[in-house]
């Protein structure tokens, strides 16, 4: 089972990138969590470009989304929504349809007490419009400065909640594959 991870932050010390690193370390075969390396490499979305000459990096992203069984999207909150870099990536995915019916789990880490609630709500609404299957379980990590060290989640209850979310996502992905007739 292949899960694709996307991080909505480009910051080198990002708590959200740390969540993905921790999630990778919690993923045990036969599950695999592959993190898309850098959404910052995507050009700004342009529908004319999409229709005439699809950038290779965009085709690679769409292919990765199409090939995965589910997605883990981790994003900070900016101005009561997600980051521009993640919004741009989602805009490139709208026309491809690869995300349709794909199970998606959402996480946000923030120094604020709200834990990025608005980012997850924005993402849930946007992904639902795109046809993704946003699972009802999500993870908010408020007051993140207290829960991370050395680029990893260190707070045990948060690690346990992340492990549970990965299990919920894997269950949803297995169910989706089964419903599509691809499981024996």
HULINZI-V823600 format. One record per backbone hydrogen bond with DSSP energy under -0.5 kcal/mol. CO is the residue of the C=O (numbers start at 0). NH is the residue of the N-H. If there is no record, write none. Layout:
CO;NH / CO;NH
This chain:
0;2 / 0;31 / 1;68 / 1;69 / 2;4 / 2;33 / 3;71 / 4;35 / 5;73 / 10;13 / 13;17 / 14;18 / 15;19 / 16;20 / 17;21 / 18;22 / 19;23 / 20;24 / 21;25 / 22;26 / 23;26 / 27;30 / 31;2 / 31;33 / 32;34 / 33;4 / 33;35 / 37;40 / 38;41 / 45;49 / 46;50 / 47;51 / 48;52 / 54;57 / 54;58 / 55;59 / 56;60 / 57;61 / 58;62 / 59;63 / 60;64 / 61;65 / 62;66 / 63;67 / 64;67 / 68;102 / 69;3 / 70;72 / 70;104 / 71;5 / 71;73 / 72;106 / 73;7 / 75;77 / 77;80 / 80;77 / 82;86 / 83;87 / 84;88 / 85;89 / 86;90 / 87;91 / 88;92 / 89;93 / 90;94 / 92;95 / 92;96 / 96;99 / 98;101 / 101;132 / 102;70 / 103;134 / 104;72 / 105;138 / 106;74 / 107;140 / 109;143 / 111;114 / 111;142 / 113;116 / 114;140 / 115;119 / 116;120 / 117;121 / 118;122 / 119;123 / 120;124 / 121;125 / 122;126 / 123;127 / 124;128 / 125;129 / 126;131 / 127;130 / 130;100 / 131;133 / 132;103 / 132;134 / 136;105 / 138;107 / 139;141 / 140;109 / 142;145 / 143;146 / 143;147 / 146;153 / 146;154 / 148;151 / 151;148 / 153;155 / 154;158 / 155;159 / 156;160 / 157;161 / 158;162 / 159;163 / 160;164 / 161;165 / 162;166 / 163;167 / 164;168 / 165;169 / 166;170 / 167;171 / 168;172 / 169;173 / 170;174 / 171;175 / 172;176 / 173;177 / 174;178 / 175;179 / 176;181 / 176;182 / 177;180
